[in-house]
């Protein structure tokens, strides 16, 4: 991953230490090398190419959807993937896939960016909206349940929405813009909250291979700062506003810590990911059995998938339904569960924690 | 209920009382903060939460501990210690135990508890008619690190005086006190060692690397004292809070693979097995005990390193403040990682006189008796088990450019933060390392297997594997 061969030469700091020819324009966040803009583009793109090749992320002829939010990560991902696809003849059909959560003042603006990207990069765009899929926008949900737990709804719904959008596009894989900082943060959070199961799988570069549509993270080893830098120098068109409904202080906690670490030792981010990959976790832990939701047919380890449980709660005016542990389920669902239990003999597998929420 | 589970192992009254407290609270307080409701004093009673007979230690103290009277608090802590000692067979009657004592509260409590255990055993010995019950021996070690990091002379004098007075004031059986300089890892010739140590630390530029190297050297010194004086156990006062920090900092340094080696109750990869009987006690609790019981402690003013370790400690402290069970959660998570097979006292079998109680406990806890030798190879510098796939890529990568022996026998983390980048400085570092580290490097280096190969060369049919 790292450019071990090239060392920063202190004496000639004004020249790029890779090409030794042009003037150095920036200090590379990952290695602190002083390099020129052209060399930065090259190492940045080449690293991602190597990650793709080494991990066999794509096969020739595949249709790939890029999860596009309009933010920096996904914009750069869409740009770089289309570049690399052309340059290295991956033979991929690329698409942009956006989810419209229905958040006024945030998503509507960012979707405009994605629509511009569609034209700029010549990639077909598919938008799936919560309103169409579930009959609720996030604005309506927040109006009903307030600002607590709203991220649970959004997270659960988005996961499914992306899969449904990907199915509409008939793609083989979904590429998301999760970067190295995100990965490191997830590793830490899973340690902090004691989630060994998630800790064991959170560093996988391809996930959901047994599911309908696998997801991959080409930016697994790419630093957030470099992505911003790349977008800045390439003058890419992206949208940079935080979601108006997510004032999530906890994630910020770990994030800040990672930024502090990066300041002392840039390599720490990669080291955290490496630790996450190297953890000795016995694989004997029982995984929840995969089934399908009886209501919508989506993959689910329960009788109903999480989105349907949440949706049921919304539609019946009981938004607490499905939030928190399984104890929170109301009696009716409980009864249904009982019936389901007797039929398949197995007890309900432990309901996993919410995807989007951090219960701190 | 967000209860600090590790803090309560006696679990008597716990549940009913917990709920009762909450019920009372829900009537009285309209606090939204759940933690405050659970842990805050419930107002009408200042009686101990466990024995319900004596005054609580403090009404203002947050956390579990404030709800106990000092006796219950004490016995609760001691129970955690005893549980750790007994269920991991840390100390048996025939043992000679060396307690590492830095002067700080954690190791002070470790010393105190080991001492109490010994006093009890001694009483039994006196009382038994045939004097057949052995009493384990206890010694105390202090490592003087003045030559590794600058400490004012008056401070070190004060520390050593305190340590001497603490050890001599403990009731009999008499404990030997070993005060040893950290440069003793080299040889008995101290001035020579001091020079070498200085040079060694000068070759390490990374602050965190230097700090870690010193702690590896400290362990080597302790091992040396133990081995030279016939001890067969080394007891450290490492508490939950310290381990939590270690978990996070190891993760940050990319030592995820070797992490489970460092955080178990017992670590037998050393010549003298290391035991951590305070693994389940929080630093806060140990501090409180020292205050309550008037245990004398002394701490050196820390020369700020401002490295990764300090950043991690302040992060964990912040988290602990926000949720009083965070440190335990971190340790519990890391405890679920698969341990290595040296994480128990070796050779547990009938003939060794393992106490019956321990055997019964282990049976109950489903301990497996694996006596096979570990197949791991260890990092020459930090003694962490090496991830074989890492080592392989490393060696194949550097096969062309002949690197020093060290590069092939260190974990990636030590390579980054301790080893210099060029091979000449690496050779210099190798020449400055204490003999035990050099031996580890030689043992793990590929040239070692090559020399083995030479011995059996004539019997090998193909040359394929050479230089692979």
Interface residues (C-beta under 8 A of the other chain):
Chain A: X7 X187 X188 X190 X191 X192 X193 X194 X195 X196 X199 X253 X257 X260 X261 X264 X265 X267 X268 X270 X271 X272 X274 X275 X276 X277 X278 X279 X280 X281 X282 X360
Chain B: X208 X247 X248 X250 X251 X252 X253 X254 X255 X256 X257 X259 X260 X307 X308 X311 X315 X318 X319 X322 X323 X326 X329 X330 X332 X333 X334 X336 X337 X338 X387 X390 X412 X413 X416 X421
